[in-house]
């Protein structure tokens, strides 16, 4: 369900205009899921979750600039994606 949520949010044309986007929360949950157990990380990989997270990162990184603020959706998603890559 988590991977599906990340995928749906990433592919939503209205992602950056939503009043309550789920992508940042789902990205953070994916990070904590992988951080607490190697088995969770393996399952995420096996279910194409790593590719899904990469897609979310790719979509959000293109919107970042020097003026981006830490509370913006794109920044939050990218921070979680980078943290996951460092695990």
N, C-alpha and C positions, 0 to 999 in steps of 0.2 A: 504494500500500500504506500509506503514511503517513497519508493522509487517512482511509482506511478504519479504521485502527487508532484514530485520534482519535475517529472517529464511534462505533465499537463501545464504546470505553472510556467515552465521555461518556454513552452510552445504557444502560450497564450499571447495573442497580439496586444492585449490590453494590460500586459504585465506591469508596466511602469506607470499606469494610470489608475490602478486599483487602490481603493481606500485601505484594504487589508490584505496585502499579498501574503501568500503562504510560503513562498519560496525561501525567504530568509530563515524562517522557523524550521522548515523541512531540511535545509542545508545544515543548520546547527544540530538538529536531531541526528542527521546522518553522521556528522562528526563525532558526537558523543557516543553513538552506537558503535562506530569503529574503534573509538578510543578505549572503550571498556572491555572489548573482547576481540581477540584475533579471529574467532569463529564468526563473529558478526561481520568483520571485514571481509573474510573469505566469501561469505554468503552474498554480500553486497557486490563483490567482484563477479561471482558466478551468475548473478541475476542481472548483469549489465548495469549495475548501479554506478560503477566508476565512469563509464561512458556517459551516463545520464548526468552525473555531476560535472563532467567535463563540458557537456553541452550547456549546462546552466552557467558555468564559469565563462565560457566563450561568449554567451549572449550578454552577460553583465559586464565583462571587462571592456567591451567596446564602448560603453557609456561612461566610463570613468574619465576624469580629468583632474587637473590640479585643484579645481574648485569643489571637488566631491567632498562630502561631509561624512563622518563615520556612521551617522544614523540613516544614510540612504540605503535603499534596497541593494543596489549594485555593489556597494562597498561591503555590506554585510555578507552577501553571497560569496564574493571573491575572497574575503578573509577566511571564511569557513572552508572554501575549496583549497586554499593554500595550506591551511592547518591540516587538512586531511592528507594532502600530498606529503606533509612532513612526518606523518605517523609511520 
